[in-house]
C-alpha cells in the first residue's frame, strides 16, 4: 500500500505505514547503524562506535536498544570478561535493505548536481 492510498485521509502521520516506518528507522543514527551492520555482520559495540565516529557511547547504546526492541537487530552477549556483545540484523531488518539501496542510488545520482 503506497502513499496514494492515504491521500486526503491522513489525520496523524503516525497512523500510516509511512509514520510507522519513520518511527522505526527515523533519527540521525538508526539508518547508519543498519547500513554498517548490513556491510559487516556481526559487529561488536566498539567497532560500531569506531566506524560511526562522532556518536557518543550513550546515544549508540540507546539507538541499539531501540532497534532491538523494534525487532531489527539481534544482540548476542557472551558471558566472559571483558564482556563481549555482538549485533546483527534480523530477517525483518533485511527487508529494509532494498529501501536503503534505493536511498544510496538516489544519493549517487544527485550528490554532485
C-alpha positions in Angstrom: 0.0 0.0 0.0 1.6 3.2 -1.1 1.2 6.9 -0.2 -1.6 7.5 -2.7 -3.9 5.2 -0.7 -3.9 7.7 2.1 -4.2 10.9 0.1 -6.6 13.3 1.8 -7.2 10.8 4.7 -4.2 11.4 7.0 -5.2 12.9 10.3 -2.0 11.8 12.1 1.1 10.7 10.2 1.8 8.2 13.0 -1.3 6.2 11.9 0.2 5.5 8.5 2.7 2.9 7.3 5.0 5.8 6.5 4.7 7.0 10.0 5.4 3.6 11.4 8.5 3.2 9.2 9.8 6.6 10.3 9.3 5.7 13.9 11.4 2.5 13.4 14.3 3.9 11.3 14.0 7.7 11.9 16.6 9.8 13.6 20.2 10.6 13.0 21.8 7.2 13.6 19.5 4.3 13.0 19.9 4.0 9.3 23.6 4.4 9.7 23.7 1.6 12.2 21.6 -0.6 9.9 23.8 0.2 6.9 27.0 -0.7 8.8 25.5 -3.9 10.1 24.5 -4.8 6.6 28.1 -4.3 5.4 29.7 -6.4 8.2 27.8 -8.8 10.4 28.2 -9.5 13.2 29.7 -6.3 14.6 30.8 -5.6 18.2 29.8 -2.4 20.0 33.2 -0.7 20.0 33.6 -1.5 16.3 30.3 0.2 15.5 31.4 3.2 17.6 34.7 3.4 15.8 33.0 3.1 12.3 30.5 5.8 13.1 32.9 8.1 14.9 31.0 11.1 16.2 28.3 9.2 18.1 28.5 9.0 21.9 28.5 5.7 23.8 25.2 6.6 25.4 23.5 7.5 22.1 24.8 4.4 20.4 23.6 2.2 23.2 20.2 3.9 23.2 19.8 3.5 19.4 20.8 -0.1 19.5 18.3 -0.8 22.3 15.5 0.8 20.2 16.5 -1.1 17.1 16.5 -4.3 19.2 13.0 -3.5 20.7 11.7 -2.9 17.2 13.0 -6.3 16.1 15.6 -5.0 13.6 18.7 -6.2 15.3 19.7 -9.2 17.4 22.1 -8.7 20.4 24.2 -11.6 21.5 26.1 -11.3 24.8 28.9 -13.7 25.6 29.5 -14.5 29.3 33.1 -13.6 29.5 35.4 -10.9 31.0 35.7 -8.4 29.5 32.1 -8.5 28.2 31.7 -9.3 24.5 28.5 -8.2 22.7 27.8 -8.6 19.0 25.0 -7.2 16.9 23.5 -8.4 13.7 20.5 -7.7 11.5 17.3 -9.7 11.8 15.3 -11.0 8.9 12.9 -8.1 9.4 15.8 -5.6 9.0 17.0 -7.5 5.9 13.7 -6.5 4.2 14.7 -2.8 4.7 17.9 -3.2 2.7 16.3 -2.6 -0.7 15.0 0.7 0.7 18.5 1.7 1.8 19.9 0.6 -1.5 17.3 2.9 -3.2 18.5 5.8 -1.0 22.1 5.1 -1.9 21.2 5.1 -5.6 19.3 8.4 -5.2 22.4 9.9 -3.5 24.7 8.7 -6.2 22.5 10.3 -8.9 22.0 13.6 -7.0 25.1 14.2 -4.8 27.1 16.2 -7.3 24.3 18.1 -9.1 
